[in-house]
């Protein structure tokens, strides 16, 4: 049995620290492209997407309050939907969702480090830097659960510094009138791009709120603390995102943000503090992104272990072993690392050849995950109908709103031209998982 390593603050830090840290800094330009430079529409879309996140976390919190077993979402699928659902859910997370998001965040680390040192950001160099960052955090989390948790706490506090400074400066020194919709300045944006397509990058910005469930069995008093974290974390993130998105838009202006792309954060820091001050802000941003990377890796390395406990993964006897000194499943961490390395190359190839314009390899898996979340929200409703969840608000209203929010994000994701192909890959992985499960049981 694994030791209870993490406090309520760490659980909240997992959510806030994993969600805030990369998406909001390098997806603001993508969102403004889709909304044609409209800050108002961007805020509206942030709020719409938050319906899926906030009520989704409340619904997951209902399930989290009923079990302390290892596995997070896999556990909830196992206990409340069935073994096949849990196996499919787990394989999707291990082979698609977690590695895709992890490598994109590591790529962002490479982008900002090149920016910090004024290096020409060639795809090869960005990829190597991102891979090195991922290796470091895999090692940190594989050596010590406590060390990974401490870094998550510290990074969460540090990452709020650039976000608050830039956002506040935008409201104080920015020009709201210069930040009006810029339809005439963005005429080059294809008219076929749907307004709802902005929910793709917004979903990436919000992603990570479920990662804390992967350490549920290691949270002290998890039946109480995890639901609290799942409520407090997403609400805090929504407020912080709207504050930052509006502030940076006032400070730089939507047209310039769209034109600069990922460079707009550095431009804001230069405008406020000069070259040296901008480098300090950029260091805080890098720490922020590293906090997100740490959070995903912290959750990712436990997933093969969670599946192995249920006999849903190859080499289960090895993967179930927990190191007595580190309190972590080392073979599980190794499997996660190997999968992440494969995805590092996939992401590099996609980025170098610009195969998914104004997007990346993580957005569609994130959207696809909301289809699977709906299954869990339906489970909450079923538990209510069985009399196992008290109150219509917790048993009906919250999961129904979570389903509506998820559907909005899914509709937004369908605007991506690569969605059908990517969904096909996701379905193939799920099909393989079900074949594995059926053969093993037969």
GUSEGU-350550 format. One record per residue (C-alpha): x, y, z; residue in one letter; residue number from 0. Coordinates in steps of 0.001 Angstrom, whole numbers, plus 500000, padded with zeros to 6 digits. Example, Ala and Ser with C-alpha at 12.3 -4.5 7.8 and 13.67 -1.06 7.14 Angstrom:
% residues 2
<site x="512300" y="495500" z="507800" type="A" seq="0"/>
<site x="513670" y="498940" z="507140" type="S" seq="1"/>
END
This chain:
% residues 442
<site x="500000" y="500000" z="500000" type="X" seq="0"/>
<site x="501338" y="503416" z="499045" type="X" seq="1"/>
<site x="502027" y="506062" z="501671" type="X" seq="2"/>
<site x="499755" y="509131" z="501835" type="X" seq="3"/>
<site x="502180" y="511769" z="500572" type="X" seq="4"/>
<site x="500051" y="514724" z="499482" type="X" seq="5"/>
<site x="498049" y="517399" z="501324" type="X" seq="6"/>
<site x="494931" y="519339" z="500266" type="X" seq="7"/>
<site x="497170" y="522226" z="499149" type="X" seq="8"/>
<site x="499165" y="519872" z="496912" type="X" seq="9"/>
<site x="495939" y="518521" z="495389" type="X" seq="10"/>
<site x="494788" y="522091" z="494623" type="X" seq="11"/>
<site x="498308" y="522932" z="493407" type="X" seq="12"/>
<site x="498127" y="519921" z="491076" type="X" seq="13"/>
<site x="495033" y="521363" z="489425" type="X" seq="14"/>
<site x="496027" y="525043" z="489400" type="X" seq="15"/>
<site x="499682" y="524261" z="488712" type="X" seq="16"/>
<site x="498972" y="521825" z="485893" type="X" seq="17"/>
<site x="496236" y="523881" z="484238" type="X" seq="18"/>
<site x="497860" y="527315" z="484551" type="X" seq="19"/>
<site x="501338" y="527340" z="483163" type="X" seq="20"/>
<site x="501506" y="526776" z="479453" type="X" seq="21"/>
<site x="498185" y="527048" z="477627" type="X" seq="22"/>
<site x="497239" y="530555" z="478693" type="X" seq="23"/>
<site x="500679" y="531884" z="477750" type="X" seq="24"/>
<site x="500975" y="530358" z="474284" type="X" seq="25"/>
<site x="497335" y="529842" z="473261" type="X" seq="26"/>
<site x="496041" y="533436" z="473655" type="X" seq="27"/>
<site x="497086" y="534220" z="470068" type="X" seq="28"/>
<site x="495317" y="531075" z="468750" type="X" seq="29"/>
<site x="492113" y="532070" z="470552" type="X" seq="30"/>
<site x="492239" y="535623" z="469137" type="X" seq="31"/>
<site x="492768" y="534233" z="465622" type="X" seq="32"/>
<site x="489561" y="532213" z="465898" type="X" seq="33"/>
<site x="487556" y="535106" z="467430" type="X" seq="34"/>
<site x="488925" y="537551" z="464829" type="X" seq="35"/>
<site x="490555" y="539607" z="467555" type="X" seq="36"/>
<site x="487457" y="539937" z="469740" type="X" seq="37"/>
<site x="488353" y="539985" z="473449" type="X" seq="38"/>
<site x="484669" y="539847" z="474367" type="X" seq="39"/>
<site x="484166" y="536664" z="472356" type="X" seq="40"/>
<site x="487308" y="535194" z="473883" type="X" seq="41"/>
<site x="486017" y="535841" z="477413" type="X" seq="42"/>
<site x="482643" y="534362" z="476465" type="X" seq="43"/>
<site x="484337" y="531232" z="475126" type="X" seq="44"/>
<site x="486500" y="530916" z="478245" type="X" seq="45"/>
<site x="483295" y="531027" z="480284" type="X" seq="46"/>
<site x="481500" y="528507" z="478057" type="X" seq="47"/>
<site x="484430" y="526093" z="478259" type="X" seq="48"/>
<site x="484512" y="526590" z="482034" type="X" seq="49"/>
<site x="481024" y="525060" z="482231" type="X" seq="50"/>
<site x="482539" y="521754" z="481171" type="X" seq="51"/>
<site x="485505" y="522132" z="483528" type="X" seq="52"/>
<site x="483828" y="523457" z="486680" type="X" seq="53"/>
<site x="480746" y="521257" z="486569" type="X" seq="54"/>
<site x="482845" y="518370" z="485252" type="X" seq="55"/>
<site x="485109" y="518639" z="488281" type="X" seq="56"/>
<site x="482083" y="518834" z="490581" type="X" seq="57"/>
<site x="480659" y="515670" z="488992" type="X" seq="58"/>
<site x="484011" y="513850" z="489222" type="X" seq="59"/>
<site x="484194" y="515068" z="492826" type="X" seq="60"/>
<site x="481011" y="513098" z="493555" type="X" seq="61"/>
<site x="482716" y="509908" z="492334" type="X" seq="62"/>
<site x="485983" y="510802" z="494085" type="X" seq="63"/>
<site x="484161" y="511031" z="497417" type="X" seq="64"/>
<site x="483108" y="507379" z="497091" type="X" seq="65"/>
<site x="486485" y="505650" z="496689" type="X" seq="66"/>
<site x="490162" y="505912" z="497645" type="X" seq="67"/>
<site x="491529" y="503254" z="495266" type="X" seq="68"/>
<site x="494503" y="503988" z="492971" type="X" seq="69"/>
<site x="493889" y="505077" z="489401" type="X" seq="70"/>
<site x="491789" y="508239" z="489446" type="X" seq="71"/>
<site x="489520" y="508288" z="486382" type="X" seq="72"/>
<site x="490363" y="504654" z="485629" type="X" seq="73"/>
<site x="489115" y="503724" z="489100" type="X" seq="74"/>
<site x="485892" y="505684" z="488649" type="X" seq="75"/>
<site x="485276" y="504049" z="485264" type="X" seq="76"/>
<site x="486042" y="500624" z="486756" type="X" seq="77"/>
<site x="483814" y="500947" z="489815" type="X" seq="78"/>
<site x="480904" y="502860" z="488332" type="X" seq="79"/>
<site x="480815" y="501882" z="484630" type="X" seq="80"/>
<site x="482603" y="498548" z="484232" type="X" seq="81"/>
<site x="485898" y="496812" z="483449" type="X" seq="82"/>
<site x="485766" y="497303" z="479673" type="X" seq="83"/>
<site x="485172" y="501042" z="480030" type="X" seq="84"/>
<site x="488041" y="501310" z="482518" type="X" seq="85"/>
<site x="490418" y="499415" z="480229" type="X" seq="86"/>
<site x="489518" y="501551" z="477203" type="X" seq="87"/>
<site x="489767" y="504730" z="479259" type="X" seq="88"/>
<site x="493153" y="503718" z="480653" type="X" seq="89"/>
<site x="494729" y="502762" z="477316" type="X" seq="90"/>
<site x="493520" y="506010" z="475747" type="X" seq="91"/>
<site x="495135" y="507975" z="478568" type="X" seq="92"/>
<site x="498394" y="505997" z="478543" type="X" seq="93"/>
<site x="498969" y="505887" z="474776" type="X" seq="94"/>
<site x="497244" y="509076" z="473539" type="X" seq="95"/>
<site x="496141" y="511685" z="476049" type="X" seq="96"/>
<site x="498951" y="511967" z="478618" type="X" seq="97"/>
<site x="501922" y="511576" z="476244" type="X" seq="98"/>
<site x="500442" y="513982" z="473661" type="X" seq="99"/>
<site x="499877" y="516743" z="476214" type="X" seq="100"/>
<site x="503188" y="516066" z="477988" type="X" seq="101"/>
<site x="505290" y="516432" z="474826" type="X" seq="102"/>
<site x="503497" y="519602" z="473707" type="X" seq="103"/>
<site x="504173" y="521201" z="477094" type="X" seq="104"/>
<site x="507826" y="520103" z="476906" type="X" seq="105"/>
<site x="507962" y="521654" z="473410" type="X" seq="106"/>
<site x="506741" y="524942" z="474880" type="X" seq="107"/>
<site x="509582" y="524764" z="477418" type="X" seq="108"/>
<site x="511978" y="524603" z="474464" type="X" seq="109"/>
<site x="510285" y="527572" z="472747" type="X" seq="110"/>
<site x="510573" y="529823" z="475797" type="X" seq="111"/>
<site x="514133" y="528784" z="476662" type="X" seq="112"/>
<site x="515203" y="529674" z="473114" type="X" seq="113"/>
<site x="513367" y="532969" z="473544" type="X" seq="114"/>
<site x="515132" y="533618" z="476867" type="X" seq="115"/>
<site x="518609" y="533206" z="475398" type="X" seq="116"/>
<site x="517817" y="534765" z="472023" type="X" seq="117"/>
<site x="518551" y="531528" z="470181" type="X" seq="118"/>
<site x="517171" y="530749" z="466730" type="X" seq="119"/>
<site x="514253" y="528446" z="467576" type="X" seq="120"/>
<site x="514849" y="525668" z="465054" type="X" seq="121"/>
<site x="512451" y="522705" z="465495" type="X" seq="122"/>
<site x="515365" y="520343" z="466176" type="X" seq="123"/>
<site x="516727" y="522494" z="469018" type="X" seq="124"/>
<site x="513279" y="523065" z="470542" type="X" seq="125"/>
<site x="512642" y="519324" z="470419" type="X" seq="126"/>
<site x="515955" y="518466" z="472106" type="X" seq="127"/>
<site x="515441" y="521028" z="474879" type="X" seq="128"/>
<site x="511891" y="519762" z="475436" type="X" seq="129"/>
<site x="513100" y="516168" z="475597" type="X" seq="130"/>
<site x="515798" y="517063" z="478144" type="X" seq="131"/>
<site x="513211" y="518879" z="480296" type="X" seq="132"/>
<site x="510903" y="515845" z="480153" type="X" seq="133"/>
<site x="513745" y="513474" z="481100" type="X" seq="134"/>
<site x="514653" y="515639" z="484121" type="X" seq="135"/>
<site x="511090" y="515622" z="485465" type="X" seq="136"/>
<site x="510612" y="511929" z="484817" type="X" seq="137"/>
<site x="513734" y="511331" z="486927" type="X" seq="138"/>
<site x="512609" y="513728" z="489688" type="X" seq="139"/>
<site x="509198" y="512096" z="489995" type="X" seq="140"/>
<site x="510581" y="508565" z="489706" type="X" seq="141"/>
<site x="513079" y="509197" z="492513" type="X" seq="142"/>
<site x="510704" y="510774" z="495006" type="X" seq="143"/>
<site x="506957" y="511329" z="495227" type="X" seq="144"/>
<site x="507566" y="513983" z="497889" type="X" seq="145"/>
<site x="510078" y="515901" z="495737" type="X" seq="146"/>
<site x="507649" y="516018" z="492801" type="X" seq="147"/>
<site x="504903" y="517272" z="495131" type="X" seq="148"/>
<site x="507124" y="519979" z="496627" type="X" seq="149"/>
<site x="508092" y="521252" z="493194" type="X" seq="150"/>
<site x="504424" y="521356" z="492205" type="X" seq="151"/>
<site x="503586" y="523500" z="495246" type="X" seq="152"/>
<site x="506462" y="525928" z="494626" type="X" seq="153"/>
<site x="505854" y="526166" z="490869" type="X" seq="154"/>
<site x="502169" y="526942" z="491430" type="X" seq="155"/>
<site x="503028" y="529934" z="493601" type="X" seq="156"/>
<site x="505827" y="531148" z="491297" type="X" seq="157"/>
<site x="503792" y="530800" z="488109" type="X" seq="158"/>
<site x="501143" y="533220" z="489374" type="X" seq="159"/>
<site x="503715" y="536053" z="489467" type="X" seq="160"/>
<site x="504054" y="536755" z="485699" type="X" seq="161"/>
<site x="500364" y="536096" z="485131" type="X" seq="162"/>
<site x="499282" y="538630" z="487780" type="X" seq="163"/>
<site x="501931" y="541240" z="486859" type="X" seq="164"/>
<site x="501183" y="541196" z="483113" type="X" seq="165"/>
<site x="497409" y="541094" z="483620" type="X" seq="166"/>
<site x="497417" y="543927" z="486180" type="X" seq="167"/>
<site x="499703" y="546044" z="483985" type="X" seq="168"/>
<site x="497319" y="545558" z="481092" type="X" seq="169"/>
<site x="494425" y="546985" z="483090" type="X" seq="170"/>
<site x="496546" y="549872" z="484434" type="X" seq="171"/>
<site x="498643" y="550829" z="481387" type="X" seq="172"/>
<site x="496821" y="549157" z="478504" type="X" seq="173"/>
<site x="494472" y="550765" z="476006" type="X" seq="174"/>
<site x="491003" y="549148" z="475978" type="X" seq="175"/>
<site x="490008" y="551147" z="472885" type="X" seq="176"/>
<site x="492967" y="549811" z="470918" type="X" seq="177"/>
<site x="491823" y="546295" z="471808" type="X" seq="178"/>
<site x="488552" y="546446" z="469895" type="X" seq="179"/>
<site x="487719" y="543667" z="467382" type="X" seq="180"/>
<site x="490123" y="543800" z="464434" type="X" seq="181"/>
<site x="488163" y="542236" z="461593" type="X" seq="182"/>
<site x="489736" y="544554" z="459053" type="X" seq="183"/>
<site x="493243" y="543690" z="460292" type="X" seq="184"/>
<site x="492741" y="539948" z="460183" type="X" seq="185"/>
<site x="491241" y="539602" z="456738" type="X" seq="186"/>
<site x="493790" y="536915" z="455969" type="X" seq="187"/>
<site x="492109" y="534554" z="458416" type="X" seq="188"/>
<site x="490042" y="532023" z="456419" type="X" seq="189"/>
<site x="486327" y="532713" z="456699" type="X" seq="190"/>
<site x="485666" y="528995" z="457061" type="X" seq="191"/>
<site x="487186" y="528996" z="460539" type="X" seq="192"/>
<site x="484329" y="528584" z="462962" type="X" seq="193"/>
<site x="484053" y="530775" z="466051" type="X" seq="194"/>
<site x="483581" y="527643" z="468146" type="X" seq="195"/>
<site x="486916" y="526307" z="466930" type="X" seq="196"/>
<site x="488520" y="528536" z="469596" type="X" seq="197"/>
<site x="487233" y="526005" z="472143" type="X" seq="198"/>
<site x="490068" y="523701" z="470966" type="X" seq="199"/>
<site x="492952" y="525869" z="472238" type="X" seq="200"/>
<site x="490832" y="526944" z="475215" type="X" seq="201"/>
<site x="490313" y="523282" z="476132" type="X" seq="202"/>
<site x="494106" y="522892" z="476024" type="X" seq="203"/>
<site x="494483" y="525954" z="478285" type="X" seq="204"/>
<site x="492091" y="524411" z="480814" type="X" seq="205"/>
<site x="493421" y="520893" z="480509" type="X" seq="206"/>
<site x="495008" y="519178" z="483476" type="X" seq="207"/>
<site x="492180" y="519518" z="485984" type="X" seq="208"/>
<site x="491700" y="515725" z="486072" type="X" seq="209"/>
<site x="495394" y="514968" z="486637" type="X" seq="210"/>
<site x="494991" y="515333" z="490409" type="X" seq="211"/>
<site x="492718" y="512264" z="490404" type="X" seq="212"/>
<site x="495733" y="510122" z="489434" type="X" seq="213"/>
<site x="497201" y="510692" z="492920" type="X" seq="214"/>
<site x="493860" y="510334" z="494741" type="X" seq="215"/>
<site x="495055" y="507260" z="496627" type="X" seq="216"/>
<site x="498091" y="509233" z="497852" type="X" seq="217"/>
<site x="496171" y="512303" z="499104" type="X" seq="218"/>
<site x="495612" y="512553" z="502838" type="X" seq="219"/>
<site x="491902" y="512163" z="503659" type="X" seq="220"/>
<site x="491208" y="511972" z="499908" type="X" seq="221"/>
<site x="487432" y="511434" z="500210" type="X" seq="222"/>
<site x="487235" y="514932" z="501709" type="X" seq="223"/>
<site x="490228" y="516744" z="500205" type="X" seq="224"/>
<site x="490039" y="515673" z="496545" type="X" seq="225"/>
<site x="486436" y="516896" z="496002" type="X" seq="226"/>
<site x="487393" y="520220" z="497632" type="X" seq="227"/>
<site x="490409" y="520533" z="495325" type="X" seq="228"/>
<site x="488237" y="519696" z="492291" type="X" seq="229"/>
<site x="485898" y="522566" z="493212" type="X" seq="230"/>
<site x="488374" y="525263" z="494278" type="X" seq="231"/>
<site x="490975" y="524634" z="491539" type="X" seq="232"/>
<site x="488884" y="525122" z="488360" type="X" seq="233"/>
<site x="487018" y="528193" z="489704" type="X" seq="234"/>
<site x="490330" y="529851" z="490577" type="X" seq="235"/>
<site x="491696" y="529001" z="487118" type="X" seq="236"/>
<site x="488698" y="530559" z="485327" type="X" seq="237"/>
<site x="489101" y="533846" z="487226" type="X" seq="238"/>
<site x="492860" y="533914" z="486578" type="X" seq="239"/>
<site x="492442" y="533188" z="482844" type="X" seq="240"/>
<site x="489888" y="535903" z="482186" type="X" seq="241"/>
<site x="492045" y="538385" z="484132" type="X" seq="242"/>
<site x="495193" y="537499" z="482149" type="X" seq="243"/>
<site x="493554" y="537201" z="478710" type="X" seq="244"/>
<site x="491895" y="540601" z="479049" type="X" seq="245"/>
<site x="494999" y="542251" z="480537" type="X" seq="246"/>
<site x="497441" y="541010" z="477875" type="X" seq="247"/>
<site x="494993" y="541997" z="475120" type="X" seq="248"/>
<site x="494703" y="545532" z="476530" type="X" seq="249"/>
<site x="498475" y="545805" z="476914" type="X" seq="250"/>
<site x="499636" y="544504" z="473520" type="X" seq="251"/>
<site x="496499" y="544651" z="471405" type="X" seq="252"/>
<site x="494847" y="541700" z="469624" type="X" seq="253"/>
<site x="496388" y="542507" z="466228" type="X" seq="254"/>
<site x="499932" y="542426" z="467586" type="X" seq="255"/>
<site x="499293" y="539293" z="469635" type="X" seq="256"/>
<site x="498059" y="537488" z="466512" type="X" seq="257"/>
<site x="501032" y="538747" z="464490" type="X" seq="258"/>
<site x="503650" y="537845" z="467151" type="X" seq="259"/>
<site x="502242" y="534453" z="468106" type="X" seq="260"/>
<site x="504096" y="532871" z="471034" type="X" seq="261"/>
<site x="506455" y="535885" z="471158" type="X" seq="262"/>
<site x="503732" y="538175" z="472532" type="X" seq="263"/>
<site x="504485" y="537265" z="476180" type="X" seq="264"/>
<site x="508081" y="538413" z="475752" type="X" seq="265"/>
<site x="506877" y="541571" z="473991" type="X" seq="266"/>
<site x="504634" y="542400" z="476953" type="X" seq="267"/>
<site x="507508" y="541928" z="479398" type="X" seq="268"/>
<site x="509831" y="544082" z="477265" type="X" seq="269"/>
<site x="507246" y="546834" z="477125" type="X" seq="270"/>
<site x="506845" y="546848" z="480906" type="X" seq="271"/>
<site x="510340" y="546194" z="482253" type="X" seq="272"/>
<site x="512914" y="546518" z="479485" type="X" seq="273"/>
<site x="515285" y="543795" z="478342" type="X" seq="274"/>
<site x="516573" y="542647" z="481758" type="X" seq="275"/>
<site x="513155" y="542750" z="483398" type="X" seq="276"/>
<site x="511679" y="540847" z="480468" type="X" seq="277"/>
<site x="514194" y="538043" z="480983" type="X" seq="278"/>
<site x="513191" y="537766" z="484651" type="X" seq="279"/>
<site x="509503" y="537554" z="483699" type="X" seq="280"/>
<site x="510369" y="534978" z="481048" type="X" seq="281"/>
<site x="512188" y="532882" z="483675" type="X" seq="282"/>
<site x="508996" y="532917" z="485769" type="X" seq="283"/>
<site x="507006" y="531851" z="482700" type="X" seq="284"/>
<site x="509431" y="528976" z="482076" type="X" seq="285"/>
<site x="509070" y="527843" z="485703" type="X" seq="286"/>
<site x="505317" y="528077" z="485195" type="X" seq="287"/>
<site x="505440" y="525814" z="482136" type="X" seq="288"/>
<site x="507790" y="523419" z="483943" type="X" seq="289"/>
<site x="505190" y="523197" z="486716" type="X" seq="290"/>
<site x="502643" y="522058" z="484152" type="X" seq="291"/>
<site x="505115" y="519540" z="482725" type="X" seq="292"/>
<site x="505837" y="518218" z="486218" type="X" seq="293"/>
<site x="502124" y="517869" z="486966" type="X" seq="294"/>
<site x="501420" y="515820" z="483847" type="X" seq="295"/>
<site x="504445" y="513590" z="484351" type="X" seq="296"/>
<site x="503539" y="513157" z="488031" type="X" seq="297"/>
<site x="500175" y="511784" z="486923" type="X" seq="298"/>
<site x="501383" y="509940" z="483804" type="X" seq="299"/>
<site x="503950" y="507696" z="485542" type="X" seq="300"/>
<site x="501223" y="506159" z="487728" type="X" seq="301"/>
<site x="498845" y="505164" z="484936" type="X" seq="302"/>
<site x="500428" y="501887" z="483728" type="X" seq="303"/>
<site x="500638" y="500906" z="487423" type="X" seq="304"/>
<site x="496939" y="501643" z="487916" type="X" seq="305"/>
<site x="496018" y="499532" z="484894" type="X" seq="306"/>
<site x="498344" y="496713" z="485990" type="X" seq="307"/>
<site x="496611" y="496537" z="489374" type="X" seq="308"/>
<site x="493441" y="495617" z="487472" type="X" seq="309"/>
<site x="495109" y="493210" z="485037" type="X" seq="310"/>
<site x="494453" y="495612" z="482165" type="X" seq="311"/>
<site x="498020" y="496023" z="480883" type="X" seq="312"/>
<site x="500854" y="493755" z="479693" type="X" seq="313"/>
<site x="503664" y="492884" z="482157" type="X" seq="314"/>
<site x="501301" y="493519" z="485034" type="X" seq="315"/>
<site x="503445" y="491769" z="487686" type="X" seq="316"/>
<site x="506389" y="494089" z="487052" type="X" seq="317"/>
<site x="504269" y="497217" z="486701" type="X" seq="318"/>
<site x="502507" y="496557" z="490021" type="X" seq="319"/>
<site x="505745" y="496716" z="491993" type="X" seq="320"/>
<site x="506202" y="499819" z="494172" type="X" seq="321"/>
<site x="509695" y="500810" z="495317" type="X" seq="322"/>
<site x="509742" y="500747" z="499118" type="X" seq="323"/>
<site x="512114" y="503707" z="499328" type="X" seq="324"/>
<site x="510552" y="506069" z="496785" type="X" seq="325"/>
<site x="506943" y="504818" z="497228" type="X" seq="326"/>
<site x="506626" y="504870" z="493422" type="X" seq="327"/>
<site x="506064" y="502209" z="490715" type="X" seq="328"/>
<site x="509378" y="502434" z="488846" type="X" seq="329"/>
<site x="508522" y="500097" z="485948" type="X" seq="330"/>
<site x="505336" y="502061" z="485389" type="X" seq="331"/>
<site x="507390" y="505262" z="485184" type="X" seq="332"/>
<site x="509732" y="503611" z="482659" type="X" seq="333"/>
<site x="506848" y="502556" z="480392" type="X" seq="334"/>
<site x="505415" y="506086" z="480540" type="X" seq="335"/>
<site x="508819" y="507531" z="479646" type="X" seq="336"/>
<site x="509240" y="505258" z="476598" type="X" seq="337"/>
<site x="505785" y="506189" z="475286" type="X" seq="338"/>
<site x="506556" y="509882" z="475842" type="X" seq="339"/>
<site x="509784" y="509545" z="473817" type="X" seq="340"/>
<site x="507845" y="508150" z="470847" type="X" seq="341"/>
<site x="505433" y="511082" z="471074" type="X" seq="342"/>
<site x="508327" y="513547" z="471301" type="X" seq="343"/>
<site x="509323" y="512503" z="467777" type="X" seq="344"/>
<site x="505716" y="512582" z="466517" type="X" seq="345"/>
<site x="505266" y="516111" z="467879" type="X" seq="346"/>
<site x="508595" y="517242" z="466382" type="X" seq="347"/>
<site x="507591" y="515914" z="462948" type="X" seq="348"/>
<site x="504159" y="517594" z="463118" type="X" seq="349"/>
<site x="505586" y="520930" z="464275" type="X" seq="350"/>
<site x="508424" y="520973" z="461737" type="X" seq="351"/>
<site x="506075" y="520314" z="458821" type="X" seq="352"/>
<site x="503184" y="522406" z="460187" type="X" seq="353"/>
<site x="500795" y="519488" z="459676" type="X" seq="354"/>
<site x="498165" y="520934" z="462042" type="X" seq="355"/>
<site x="498022" y="524731" z="461428" type="X" seq="356"/>
<site x="497141" y="526912" z="464442" type="X" seq="357"/>
<site x="497028" y="523746" z="466576" type="X" seq="358"/>
<site x="499195" y="520858" z="467791" type="X" seq="359"/>
<site x="499083" y="517114" z="468540" type="X" seq="360"/>
<site x="497430" y="517591" z="471935" type="X" seq="361"/>
<site x="494227" y="519492" z="471189" type="X" seq="362"/>
<site x="492245" y="516667" z="469582" type="X" seq="363"/>
<site x="493128" y="514078" z="472290" type="X" seq="364"/>
<site x="491969" y="516629" z="474859" type="X" seq="365"/>
<site x="488681" y="517065" z="473005" type="X" seq="366"/>
<site x="488336" y="513277" z="472647" type="X" seq="367"/>
<site x="488801" y="512859" z="476395" type="X" seq="368"/>
<site x="485605" y="514846" z="476990" type="X" seq="369"/>
<site x="483658" y="512130" z="475176" type="X" seq="370"/>
<site x="484940" y="509674" z="477771" type="X" seq="371"/>
<site x="484227" y="512076" z="480650" type="X" seq="372"/>
<site x="480555" y="512098" z="479626" type="X" seq="373"/>
<site x="480408" y="508378" z="480487" type="X" seq="374"/>
<site x="481440" y="509235" z="484057" type="X" seq="375"/>
<site x="478918" y="512073" z="484304" type="X" seq="376"/>
<site x="476180" y="509625" z="483283" type="X" seq="377"/>
<site x="477420" y="507333" z="486081" type="X" seq="378"/>
<site x="476724" y="510115" z="488612" type="X" seq="379"/>
<site x="473149" y="510375" z="487338" type="X" seq="380"/>
<site x="472748" y="506589" z="487581" type="X" seq="381"/>
<site x="474053" y="506621" z="491163" type="X" seq="382"/>
<site x="471485" y="509291" z="492009" type="X" seq="383"/>
<site x="468679" y="507218" z="490515" type="X" seq="384"/>
<site x="469861" y="504286" z="492673" type="X" seq="385"/>
<site x="469714" y="506498" z="495763" type="X" seq="386"/>
<site x="473509" y="506498" z="496254" type="X" seq="387"/>
<site x="473951" y="510252" z="495666" type="X" seq="388"/>
<site x="471991" y="512722" z="497761" type="X" seq="389"/>
<site x="470267" y="515787" z="496300" type="X" seq="390"/>
<site x="469128" y="516664" z="492771" type="X" seq="391"/>
<site x="471809" y="519338" z="492471" type="X" seq="392"/>
<site x="474672" y="516837" z="492945" type="X" seq="393"/>
<site x="472923" y="513946" z="491223" type="X" seq="394"/>
<site x="471203" y="515597" z="488241" type="X" seq="395"/>
<site x="471912" y="519302" z="487687" type="X" seq="396"/>
<site x="475719" y="519183" z="488072" type="X" seq="397"/>
<site x="476320" y="516165" z="485758" type="X" seq="398"/>
<site x="473828" y="517471" z="483163" type="X" seq="399"/>
<site x="475637" y="520842" z="483041" type="X" seq="400"/>
<site x="478947" y="518956" z="482849" type="X" seq="401"/>
<site x="477624" y="517009" z="479841" type="X" seq="402"/>
<site x="476466" y="520235" z="478145" type="X" seq="403"/>
<site x="479866" y="521837" z="478748" type="X" seq="404"/>
<site x="481642" y="518776" z="477347" type="X" seq="405"/>
<site x="479459" y="518792" z="474230" type="X" seq="406"/>
<site x="480389" y="522445" z="473594" type="X" seq="407"/>
<site x="484086" y="521564" z="473721" type="X" seq="408"/>
<site x="483539" y="518528" z="471469" type="X" seq="409"/>
<site x="481663" y="520670" z="468900" type="X" seq="410"/>
<site x="484555" y="523129" z="468953" type="X" seq="411"/>
<site x="487067" y="520326" z="468435" type="X" seq="412"/>
<site x="485181" y="519025" z="465401" type="X" seq="413"/>
<site x="486143" y="522211" z="463532" type="X" seq="414"/>
<site x="489753" y="520983" z="463333" type="X" seq="415"/>
<site x="490355" y="519390" z="459891" type="X" seq="416"/>
<site x="492470" y="516620" z="461474" type="X" seq="417"/>
<site x="489744" y="515578" z="463915" type="X" seq="418"/>
<site x="488385" y="512615" z="461936" type="X" seq="419"/>
<site x="491857" y="511119" z="461366" type="X" seq="420"/>
<site x="492863" y="511672" z="464987" type="X" seq="421"/>
<site x="489591" y="510269" z="466318" type="X" seq="422"/>
<site x="490237" y="507209" z="464152" type="X" seq="423"/>
<site x="493626" y="506721" z="465859" type="X" seq="424"/>
<site x="491986" y="507098" z="469289" type="X" seq="425"/>
<site x="489341" y="504516" z="468371" type="X" seq="426"/>
<site x="492050" y="502144" z="467144" type="X" seq="427"/>
<site x="493839" y="502333" z="470512" type="X" seq="428"/>
<site x="490566" y="501743" z="472344" type="X" seq="429"/>
<site x="489806" y="498768" z="470053" type="X" seq="430"/>
<site x="493214" y="497226" z="470807" type="X" seq="431"/>
<site x="492586" y="497674" z="474542" type="X" seq="432"/>
<site x="489261" y="495840" z="474297" type="X" seq="433"/>
<site x="490842" y="493010" z="472280" type="X" seq="434"/>
<site x="493566" y="492696" z="474943" type="X" seq="435"/>
<site x="490954" y="492648" z="477715" type="X" seq="436"/>
<site x="488818" y="490040" z="475956" type="X" seq="437"/>
<site x="491760" y="487710" z="475218" type="X" seq="438"/>
<site x="493069" y="487989" z="478756" type="X" seq="439"/>
<site x="489712" y="487123" z="480263" type="X" seq="440"/>
<site x="489046" y="484302" z="477832" type="X" seq="441"/>
END
